[in-house]
């Protein structure tokens, strides 16, 4: 990853500080398996440098943007670039404080405390990815306040206070306009450095696709990146919803085509069939039919 960042043009001083961080903060052997190389690379020098400046300065970051702007890809890349074990917490209505901090459980006939994901992340000096944080319940979020600010502690009632290890960082992601999302309160937002994620352009999408597959035809992937940008533009203009603007779906469709599936069937399964409004689905299918040939060489 370091060589990739160097060749990509990231600020040399940031690279040096990143290398120092990686060498200085060791990783417990029990969690080495949580250091996972991401399948895709995030393309965007400016965003990379903003994130590195903040994280190297000890801050947590909030990645904000619409669907398919690469928030999760960047979060995974950052955890790997810093060579830290990663815990991913996907927030939803059923996640509560016990899931994050921990809960009493029985072990060998005795009551003992089982760490939650945030606690484990903190004691091992990991990177916590707080996915879709604006879908979290208030009582779940409230337990994070002391972990995210200058105190850097988790106070477990009836047990102990946990001091969060120095290399621990939290990266939150937030989408706009999804069902079940809400505005974050000022107290929470103030604990993050906020990065507004730009829409990814055709060149960035092509780089992501090229990085996701080995031995593929570049011209064919250019065609898929053009389809994605067209869908993205229609969603931005309000002609369709964002349901079909699905980069994971596009990557999955290309995988099916590589396995021998008909291109249009694969795209329909992974992109247009996710749109349940008939009129909108027809718009998406027409765009795909116009762009995509019956046969394509990958």
C-alpha contacts under 8 A as a table, 3 or more apart, distances in Angstrom:
res1	aa1	res2	aa2	distance
1	X	4	X	4.95
1	X	5	X	6.22
1	X	80	X	7.55
1	X	81	X	5.83
2	X	5	X	5.15
2	X	6	X	6.22
2	X	15	X	7.29
2	X	19	X	7.80
2	X	81	X	6.80
3	X	6	X	5.00
3	X	7	X	6.12
4	X	7	X	5.24
4	X	8	X	6.02
5	X	8	X	4.93
5	X	9	X	6.48
5	X	10	X	5.70
5	X	15	X	7.65
6	X	9	X	5.48
6	X	10	X	5.79
6	X	11	X	7.97
6	X	12	X	7.35
6	X	15	X	7.22
7	X	10	X	7.71
8	X	45	X	7.46
9	X	45	X	7.09
10	X	14	X	7.30
10	X	15	X	7.07
10	X	45	X	6.23
10	X	48	X	7.58
10	X	49	X	6.72
11	X	14	X	5.38
11	X	15	X	6.49
11	X	49	X	7.22
12	X	15	X	5.01
12	X	16	X	6.29
13	X	16	X	5.07
13	X	17	X	6.25
14	X	17	X	5.10
14	X	18	X	6.03
14	X	49	X	7.63
14	X	52	X	6.93
14	X	53	X	7.18
15	X	18	X	4.97
15	X	19	X	6.14
16	X	19	X	5.13
16	X	20	X	6.24
17	X	20	X	5.04
17	X	21	X	6.20
17	X	56	X	7.37
18	X	21	X	5.07
18	X	22	X	6.26
18	X	52	X	7.95
18	X	56	X	7.23
18	X	81	X	7.91
18	X	82	X	6.65
19	X	22	X	5.14
19	X	23	X	6.21
20	X	23	X	5.21
20	X	24	X	5.89
21	X	24	X	5.20
21	X	25	X	6.02
21	X	56	X	7.90
21	X	82	X	7.13
22	X	25	X	5.78
22	X	26	X	7.37
22	X	82	X	5.77
22	X	83	X	6.08
23	X	26	X	6.86
25	X	167	X	6.83
27	X	31	X	7.30
27	X	32	X	6.72
27	X	84	X	7.04
27	X	85	X	7.60
27	X	124	X	7.49
27	X	125	X	7.80
28	X	31	X	5.83
28	X	32	X	6.65
28	X	124	X	6.86
29	X	32	X	5.21
30	X	33	X	7.64
31	X	34	X	5.50
31	X	35	X	7.65
31	X	85	X	6.26
31	X	124	X	7.76
32	X	35	X	5.65
32	X	85	X	6.44
33	X	36	X	6.99
33	X	85	X	7.47
34	X	84	X	7.80
34	X	85	X	4.53
34	X	86	X	5.47
34	X	87	X	7.58
35	X	79	X	7.66
35	X	80	X	6.31
35	X	83	X	6.41
35	X	84	X	5.88
35	X	85	X	4.56
35	X	86	X	6.26
36	X	80	X	6.46
36	X	85	X	7.74
36	X	86	X	7.81
37	X	77	X	7.75
37	X	80	X	6.10
38	X	41	X	7.13
38	X	73	X	7.56
38	X	76	X	6.12
38	X	77	X	6.13
38	X	80	X	7.32
39	X	211	X	7.44
39	X	212	X	6.14
40	X	73	X	6.67
40	X	208	X	5.93
40	X	211	X	5.69
40	X	212	X	5.74
41	X	73	X	6.91
41	X	74	X	7.48
41	X	77	X	6.65
41	X	208	X	6.38
41	X	211	X	6.86
42	X	70	X	6.83
42	X	73	X	6.06
42	X	74	X	5.41
42	X	77	X	7.01
42	X	208	X	7.25
43	X	204	X	5.90
43	X	207	X	7.43
43	X	208	X	7.64
44	X	47	X	5.54
44	X	48	X	6.22
44	X	204	X	7.87
45	X	48	X	5.11
45	X	49	X	6.17
46	X	49	X	5.27
46	X	50	X	6.28
47	X	50	X	5.13
47	X	51	X	6.21
47	X	195	X	7.55
47	X	197	X	7.52
48	X	51	X	5.26
48	X	52	X	6.15
49	X	52	X	5.04
49	X	53	X	6.02
50	X	53	X	5.32
50	X	54	X	6.36
50	X	195	X	7.49
51	X	54	X	5.30
51	X	55	X	6.11
51	X	61	X	7.19
51	X	195	X	7.62
52	X	55	X	5.23
52	X	56	X	5.81
53	X	56	X	5.44
53	X	57	X	6.16
54	X	57	X	5.12
54	X	58	X	6.59
54	X	59	X	5.25
54	X	60	X	7.05
54	X	61	X	7.08
54	X	193	X	6.84
55	X	58	X	5.14
55	X	59	X	5.08
55	X	60	X	6.25
55	X	61	X	7.34
55	X	169	X	7.10
56	X	59	X	7.33
58	X	167	X	7.88
58	X	169	X	7.34
59	X	169	X	7.14
59	X	192	X	6.81
59	X	193	X	6.72
60	X	148	X	7.23
60	X	169	X	5.65
60	X	170	X	5.05
60	X	171	X	5.90
60	X	191	X	7.20
60	X	192	X	5.11
60	X	193	X	6.20
61	X	170	X	6.67
61	X	171	X	5.01
61	X	172	X	6.31
61	X	192	X	4.88
61	X	193	X	4.65
61	X	194	X	5.68
61	X	195	X	7.11
62	X	171	X	5.83
62	X	172	X	4.62
62	X	173	X	5.67
62	X	174	X	7.35
62	X	189	X	8.00
62	X	192	X	5.77
62	X	193	X	6.12
62	X	194	X	4.71
62	X	195	X	6.09
63	X	71	X	6.12
63	X	171	X	7.37
63	X	172	X	6.10
63	X	173	X	4.73
63	X	174	X	6.25
63	X	194	X	6.15
63	X	195	X	5.06
63	X	196	X	6.17
63	X	197	X	6.49
64	X	71	X	7.57
64	X	173	X	6.02
64	X	174	X	4.97
64	X	175	X	6.26
64	X	176	X	7.91
64	X	194	X	7.13
64	X	195	X	6.14
64	X	196	X	4.98
64	X	197	X	5.78
65	X	69	X	6.44
65	X	71	X	7.60
65	X	174	X	6.61
65	X	175	X	5.51
65	X	176	X	6.50
65	X	196	X	5.95
65	X	197	X	5.02
65	X	198	X	6.96
65	X	199	X	7.96
66	X	69	X	6.24
66	X	175	X	5.30
66	X	176	X	5.49
66	X	197	X	7.86
66	X	199	X	7.61
67	X	175	X	6.32
67	X	176	X	7.65
67	X	242	X	7.06
67	X	245	X	7.21
67	X	246	X	7.61
68	X	71	X	7.63
68	X	199	X	7.54
68	X	200	X	7.60
68	X	245	X	6.68
68	X	246	X	6.22
68	X	247	X	5.97
69	X	197	X	6.20
69	X	198	X	6.36
69	X	199	X	5.21
69	X	200	X	5.65
70	X	73	X	5.09
70	X	74	X	6.03
70	X	197	X	7.76
70	X	200	X	7.59
71	X	74	X	5.27
71	X	75	X	6.20
71	X	173	X	6.40
71	X	197	X	7.23
72	X	75	X	4.97
72	X	76	X	6.14
72	X	131	X	7.82
72	X	173	X	7.29
73	X	76	X	5.30
73	X	77	X	6.13
74	X	77	X	4.93
74	X	78	X	6.07
75	X	78	X	5.21
75	X	79	X	6.41
75	X	129	X	6.85
75	X	171	X	6.56
76	X	79	X	5.31
76	X	80	X	6.35
77	X	80	X	5.20
77	X	81	X	5.94
78	X	81	X	4.92
78	X	82	X	6.17
79	X	82	X	5.37
79	X	83	X	6.13
79	X	84	X	5.55
79	X	85	X	7.16
79	X	86	X	6.39
79	X	127	X	5.96
80	X	83	X	4.71
80	X	84	X	6.24
80	X	85	X	7.98
81	X	84	X	7.93
84	X	125	X	7.42
84	X	126	X	5.35
84	X	127	X	6.16
85	X	121	X	7.87
85	X	124	X	7.86
85	X	125	X	7.68
85	X	126	X	4.86
85	X	127	X	6.23
86	X	121	X	7.38
86	X	126	X	5.64
86	X	127	X	4.90
86	X	128	X	5.93
86	X	129	X	7.25
87	X	117	X	6.65
87	X	118	X	7.79
87	X	121	X	6.28
87	X	126	X	7.18
87	X	127	X	6.35
87	X	128	X	4.88
87	X	129	X	6.10
88	X	128	X	5.92
88	X	129	X	4.60
88	X	130	X	6.30
88	X	131	X	6.99
89	X	117	X	7.32
89	X	128	X	7.28
89	X	129	X	5.99
89	X	130	X	5.12
89	X	131	X	5.88
90	X	130	X	6.32
90	X	131	X	4.71
90	X	132	X	6.43
90	X	133	X	7.77
91	X	94	X	7.99
91	X	95	X	6.06
91	X	130	X	7.18
91	X	131	X	6.08
91	X	132	X	5.78
91	X	133	X	5.91
91	X	134	X	7.98
91	X	135	X	5.91
91	X	136	X	5.21
92	X	95	X	5.66
92	X	132	X	7.95
92	X	135	X	5.58
92	X	136	X	5.61
92	X	137	X	7.62
93	X	135	X	7.02
93	X	136	X	6.34
93	X	137	X	6.26
95	X	99	X	6.15
95	X	100	X	7.76
95	X	136	X	7.16
95	X	137	X	7.43
95	X	140	X	6.88
96	X	99	X	5.49
96	X	100	X	6.77
96	X	137	X	7.13
96	X	139	X	6.81
96	X	140	X	4.70
97	X	100	X	5.18
97	X	101	X	5.93
97	X	102	X	7.54
97	X	139	X	6.52
97	X	140	X	4.48
97	X	141	X	7.66
97	X	143	X	6.47
98	X	101	X	5.29
98	X	102	X	4.72
98	X	103	X	5.35
98	X	116	X	6.76
99	X	102	X	5.76
99	X	103	X	7.46
99	X	116	X	5.34
99	X	117	X	6.90
100	X	116	X	4.69
100	X	117	X	5.24
100	X	118	X	5.08
100	X	119	X	6.98
100	X	140	X	7.43
101	X	115	X	6.20
101	X	116	X	4.41
101	X	117	X	6.66
101	X	118	X	5.76
101	X	119	X	5.37
101	X	143	X	7.74
101	X	154	X	7.92
101	X	156	X	7.59
102	X	113	X	6.85
102	X	114	X	5.40
102	X	115	X	4.31
102	X	116	X	3.88
102	X	117	X	7.58
102	X	119	X	7.19
103	X	113	X	5.73
103	X	114	X	5.49
103	X	115	X	6.83
103	X	116	X	7.22
104	X	111	X	6.38
104	X	112	X	5.62
104	X	113	X	4.57
104	X	114	X	6.10
105	X	111	X	5.57
105	X	112	X	5.43
105	X	113	X	6.00
105	X	114	X	6.39
106	X	109	X	6.02
106	X	110	X	5.34
106	X	111	X	4.62
106	X	112	X	5.94
107	X	110	X	5.31
107	X	111	X	6.39
107	X	112	X	6.48
115	X	119	X	5.69
115	X	120	X	5.99
116	X	119	X	5.32
116	X	120	X	6.21
117	X	120	X	5.18
117	X	121	X	6.05
118	X	121	X	5.07
118	X	122	X	6.12
118	X	128	X	7.00
119	X	122	X	5.05
119	X	123	X	6.24
119	X	154	X	7.44
120	X	123	X	5.35
120	X	124	X	6.18
121	X	124	X	5.48
121	X	125	X	5.99
121	X	126	X	4.76
121	X	127	X	6.57
121	X	128	X	6.22
121	X	168	X	7.16
122	X	125	X	5.22
122	X	126	X	6.25
122	X	163	X	7.83
122	X	164	X	4.90
122	X	165	X	5.98
122	X	168	X	5.90
123	X	126	X	7.81
123	X	162	X	7.57
123	X	163	X	7.64
123	X	164	X	6.03
123	X	165	X	5.98
124	X	165	X	6.98
124	X	168	X	7.74
125	X	164	X	7.26
125	X	165	X	5.04
125	X	166	X	6.63
125	X	167	X	5.06
125	X	168	X	4.24
125	X	169	X	7.72
126	X	167	X	6.84
126	X	168	X	4.91
126	X	169	X	6.70
127	X	168	X	5.67
127	X	169	X	4.92
127	X	170	X	5.64
127	X	171	X	7.28
128	X	168	X	7.74
128	X	169	X	6.33
128	X	170	X	4.63
128	X	171	X	6.15
129	X	170	X	5.99
129	X	171	X	4.93
129	X	172	X	5.75
129	X	173	X	7.69
130	X	133	X	5.82
130	X	170	X	6.99
130	X	171	X	5.98
130	X	172	X	4.32
130	X	173	X	6.26
131	X	172	X	5.78
131	X	173	X	5.06
131	X	174	X	7.07
132	X	135	X	5.76
132	X	136	X	7.55
132	X	172	X	7.22
132	X	173	X	5.29
132	X	174	X	4.84
132	X	175	X	6.57
133	X	136	X	5.50
133	X	172	X	6.23
133	X	173	X	6.16
133	X	174	X	5.87
134	X	174	X	6.00
134	X	175	X	7.74
134	X	181	X	5.33
134	X	182	X	5.49
134	X	183	X	6.51
134	X	184	X	6.02
135	X	180	X	5.96
135	X	181	X	4.66
135	X	182	X	6.46
136	X	140	X	6.53
136	X	141	X	6.51
137	X	140	X	5.35
137	X	141	X	6.42
138	X	141	X	5.14
138	X	142	X	6.08
139	X	142	X	5.21
139	X	143	X	6.97
140	X	143	X	5.97
140	X	144	X	7.56
141	X	144	X	5.48
141	X	145	X	7.27
142	X	145	X	5.68
143	X	146	X	7.10
143	X	147	X	7.78
143	X	154	X	7.95
144	X	147	X	5.13
144	X	148	X	6.05
144	X	154	X	7.93
145	X	148	X	5.28
145	X	149	X	6.32
145	X	188	X	7.00
145	X	191	X	7.85
146	X	149	X	5.55
146	X	150	X	7.54
146	X	151	X	5.73
146	X	152	X	5.84
146	X	153	X	5.71
146	X	154	X	6.47
147	X	150	X	7.97
147	X	151	X	6.73
147	X	152	X	4.44
147	X	153	X	5.02
147	X	154	X	5.83
147	X	164	X	7.26
148	X	151	X	7.72
148	X	152	X	6.13
148	X	170	X	7.68
148	X	191	X	5.93
148	X	192	X	7.87
149	X	152	X	5.91
149	X	191	X	5.72
152	X	163	X	6.32
152	X	164	X	5.43
153	X	161	X	6.76
153	X	162	X	5.50
153	X	163	X	4.58
153	X	164	X	5.43
154	X	161	X	5.71
154	X	162	X	5.00
154	X	163	X	6.57
154	X	164	X	7.28
155	X	160	X	6.26
155	X	161	X	4.31
155	X	162	X	6.21
156	X	159	X	5.47
156	X	160	X	5.39
156	X	161	X	5.85
156	X	162	X	7.61
157	X	160	X	6.85
164	X	168	X	6.80
165	X	168	X	5.68
175	X	178	X	6.80
175	X	181	X	7.97
176	X	181	X	7.57
177	X	181	X	6.77
178	X	181	X	5.61
184	X	188	X	6.65
184	X	189	X	6.54
185	X	188	X	5.64
185	X	189	X	6.42
186	X	189	X	5.10
186	X	190	X	5.90
187	X	190	X	5.41
187	X	191	X	6.98
188	X	191	X	5.53
188	X	192	X	7.48
189	X	192	X	5.60
189	X	194	X	7.88
190	X	193	X	7.68
200	X	204	X	5.89
200	X	205	X	6.53
201	X	204	X	5.37
201	X	205	X	6.26
201	X	229	X	6.84
202	X	205	X	5.14
202	X	206	X	6.14
202	X	222	X	7.99
202	X	225	X	5.60
202	X	226	X	6.32
202	X	228	X	7.95
202	X	229	X	6.14
203	X	206	X	5.12
203	X	207	X	6.30
203	X	225	X	7.87
204	X	207	X	5.10
204	X	208	X	6.26
205	X	208	X	5.04
205	X	209	X	6.17
205	X	225	X	5.69
206	X	209	X	5.10
206	X	210	X	6.05
206	X	221	X	6.43
206	X	222	X	6.05
206	X	225	X	5.66
207	X	210	X	5.06
207	X	211	X	6.06
208	X	211	X	5.09
208	X	212	X	6.23
209	X	212	X	5.02
209	X	213	X	6.59
209	X	221	X	6.79
209	X	251	X	6.99
210	X	213	X	5.66
210	X	214	X	7.41
210	X	216	X	7.50
210	X	218	X	7.33
210	X	221	X	7.38
211	X	214	X	7.56
212	X	251	X	7.62
213	X	216	X	6.48
216	X	221	X	7.78
216	X	298	X	5.05
217	X	220	X	5.44
217	X	221	X	6.57
217	X	297	X	6.69
217	X	298	X	4.90
218	X	221	X	5.10
218	X	222	X	6.23
219	X	222	X	5.00
219	X	223	X	6.59
220	X	223	X	5.19
220	X	224	X	6.71
220	X	296	X	6.90
220	X	297	X	6.67
220	X	298	X	6.39
221	X	224	X	5.05
221	X	225	X	6.22
221	X	298	X	7.95
222	X	225	X	5.06
222	X	226	X	6.23
223	X	226	X	5.11
223	X	227	X	6.37
223	X	291	X	7.53
223	X	292	X	7.56
224	X	227	X	5.06
224	X	228	X	6.24
224	X	250	X	7.69
225	X	228	X	5.05
225	X	229	X	6.22
226	X	229	X	5.14
226	X	230	X	6.17
227	X	230	X	5.14
227	X	231	X	6.28
227	X	287	X	7.66
227	X	288	X	6.85
227	X	291	X	6.90
228	X	231	X	5.16
228	X	232	X	6.12
228	X	245	X	6.74
228	X	247	X	7.70
228	X	250	X	7.79
229	X	232	X	4.90
229	X	233	X	6.07
230	X	233	X	5.11
230	X	234	X	6.26
231	X	234	X	5.17
231	X	235	X	6.21
231	X	244	X	7.02
231	X	245	X	5.99
231	X	284	X	7.40
232	X	235	X	5.17
232	X	236	X	6.18
232	X	242	X	7.45
232	X	245	X	5.72
233	X	236	X	5.02
233	X	237	X	6.21
234	X	237	X	5.10
234	X	238	X	6.26
234	X	239	X	5.18
234	X	240	X	5.89
235	X	238	X	5.09
235	X	239	X	5.77
235	X	240	X	4.83
235	X	241	X	5.32
235	X	242	X	5.50
235	X	245	X	7.59
236	X	239	X	7.69
237	X	240	X	7.86
238	X	241	X	6.78
240	X	280	X	6.00
240	X	283	X	7.82
240	X	284	X	8.00
241	X	244	X	7.23
241	X	280	X	7.90
242	X	245	X	5.13
242	X	246	X	7.80
243	X	246	X	6.72
243	X	274	X	6.51
243	X	275	X	6.06
244	X	271	X	5.22
244	X	272	X	5.93
244	X	274	X	6.53
244	X	275	X	6.49
244	X	284	X	7.58
245	X	271	X	7.68
246	X	249	X	5.09
246	X	250	X	6.33
246	X	271	X	6.80
247	X	250	X	4.97
247	X	251	X	6.26
248	X	251	X	5.16
248	X	252	X	6.16
249	X	252	X	5.01
249	X	253	X	6.08
249	X	270	X	4.86
249	X	271	X	5.78
250	X	253	X	5.04
250	X	254	X	6.30
250	X	267	X	7.13
250	X	270	X	6.66
250	X	271	X	6.77
251	X	254	X	5.21
251	X	255	X	6.31
252	X	255	X	5.02
252	X	256	X	6.39
252	X	270	X	6.66
253	X	256	X	5.14
253	X	257	X	6.29
253	X	263	X	7.79
253	X	266	X	5.01
253	X	267	X	5.36
253	X	269	X	7.55
253	X	270	X	5.61
253	X	271	X	7.84
254	X	257	X	4.99
254	X	258	X	6.16
254	X	263	X	7.96
254	X	266	X	7.51
254	X	267	X	7.97
255	X	258	X	5.10
255	X	259	X	6.43
256	X	259	X	5.00
256	X	260	X	6.59
256	X	261	X	5.59
256	X	266	X	6.14
257	X	260	X	5.06
257	X	261	X	4.65
257	X	262	X	6.28
257	X	263	X	5.63
257	X	266	X	6.45
257	X	298	X	7.80
258	X	261	X	7.20
258	X	298	X	6.33
261	X	265	X	7.17
261	X	266	X	6.36
262	X	265	X	5.35
262	X	266	X	6.17
262	X	294	X	7.41
262	X	295	X	7.36
263	X	266	X	5.17
263	X	267	X	6.22
263	X	292	X	7.65
263	X	293	X	7.86
263	X	294	X	6.66
263	X	295	X	6.77
263	X	296	X	7.08
264	X	267	X	5.13
264	X	268	X	6.00
264	X	288	X	7.54
264	X	289	X	7.38
264	X	292	X	7.19
264	X	294	X	7.02
265	X	268	X	5.07
265	X	269	X	6.14
266	X	269	X	5.19
266	X	270	X	6.19
267	X	270	X	5.22
267	X	271	X	5.38
267	X	272	X	6.79
267	X	288	X	7.90
268	X	271	X	5.32
268	X	272	X	4.70
268	X	273	X	5.40
268	X	285	X	7.29
269	X	272	X	6.65
269	X	273	X	5.45
269	X	274	X	7.54
270	X	273	X	6.73
270	X	274	X	7.02
271	X	274	X	5.74
271	X	275	X	7.70
272	X	275	X	5.59
272	X	281	X	5.83
272	X	284	X	5.93
272	X	285	X	6.20
273	X	276	X	6.82
273	X	281	X	7.03
275	X	278	X	7.62
275	X	280	X	6.92
275	X	281	X	5.41
276	X	280	X	7.86
276	X	281	X	6.75
277	X	280	X	5.44
277	X	281	X	6.00
278	X	281	X	5.06
278	X	282	X	6.22
279	X	282	X	5.26
279	X	283	X	6.64
280	X	283	X	5.15
280	X	284	X	6.46
281	X	284	X	5.13
281	X	285	X	6.10
282	X	285	X	5.02
282	X	286	X	5.97
283	X	286	X	5.19
283	X	287	X	6.31
284	X	287	X	5.23
284	X	288	X	6.33
285	X	288	X	5.06
285	X	289	X	6.02
286	X	289	X	5.03
286	X	290	X	6.07
287	X	290	X	5.19
287	X	291	X	6.36
288	X	291	X	5.24
288	X	292	X	5.66
289	X	292	X	5.47
289	X	293	X	7.39
290	X	293	X	8.00
293	X	296	X	6.44
